[in-house]
């Protein structure tokens, strides 16, 4: 199928001691400066050189502490033990670049709508329209306790709350008309009161009366990122998301998700082309296939079983330390996993068992290893061919590239893979448009 626009390229980042691949901090090629502005600004400059559309930060609001009911394992093994606040990090990257978009994760469960609406509108103005917000409902009880709550909200309810939250945020962003700000010194008219419309929202969970204190931002509103994987999550993504991140372990899975979310979008009266989908993937590239295989083998050797156990406990809101590796998990345990239910569904499907063991959870979830998402491995030509198969096969509009080590994985991708993609007409050769929304080919809202 001919391409209507170049491949979207997004970097999958953590403001942390490691990338999405926990073992990355053990790699000798990883820069240990994750507590400095320079670290993130160097990554930003590398991504802009590589014509990336967006640097995106995932986040959690708690240290992984559910495994063994303690953060000790996470601290000892460096399992996402550090999580910086994203706004200073995003700001540093925006200041270091002219074109690169920067997106951050903020929770609808633990932040009020006005705070998020003002924060992201402000950053969109200050960056000239290069900001995205990744909407999440958060995951687990450790996050709840950090915000003074006993436990996290049930899965379906938190999505219902998030739907209402989005109505409030969008309502606040729309309180200023595009032409409300006049700045007319001669007539002494700063803004036109008739073009500013206070919000009056009364819902089941949220009540909001008043006007956002930030005028309409350059993109109309920041780009909305979403990553819902369950059925309810996909509905939420199809209703609100503009750039949707997915975990698709195979090409066939990517094609199914792509078609499903586009179809769901139609039910909400949205044009499918106004939504872009990008699966997460690791890229390991070398000047020769042998070099790439050696790199892959070394990176994989850095993973530890503790990585997966801690991450599974965190994302499923369940303490896997209660069971031995070869113990079958009872129905009660499976039902108690209230985090990302799509992971449980995946393990049940791939294992073919109603009661998989902990070891089978490690194997089929891929958590803590490179197997969690697709891997494109080989020479620049081989990697480009693998990526093109997904892009032309209607499995995606681009990719969210996760790093095996930082910042070297992105330097390798920009130096080796991007020129090959450009030579095939799969990646752009210059930035066009003034905002992130322009770069992504998304309509002004």
ABEGO torsion letter per residue (X at the ends): XBBABBBBBBBBBBBBABBABAAAAABAABBAAAABAAAAAAAAAAAAAAGBABBBBBBBABBBAABGGBAAAAAAAGBGABBBBAAAAAAAAAAABAABBBBBBBBAAABBAAAAAAAAAAAAAAAGGABBBBBBAEABAAAAAAAGBABBBBAAAAAAAAAAAAAAAAAAAAABBAAABAGBAAAGBABBAAABBBBBBBBAABBBBEBBABBBBAAGBBBBBBABABAAAAAAAAAABABBBBBBABAAAAAAAAAAAAAAAAAAGBBAAABBBBBBBBBBBBABAAAAAAAAAAAAAABBAAAAAAAAAAAAGBBAAABBAABBBBAAAAAABABBAAAAAAAAAAAGBABBBAAAAAAAAGBGBAAABBBBBEBAAAAAAAAAAAAAAGABAEBBBBBABOAAAAAAAAAAAAAAAAAAGABBABBBEABAAAAAGBBBX
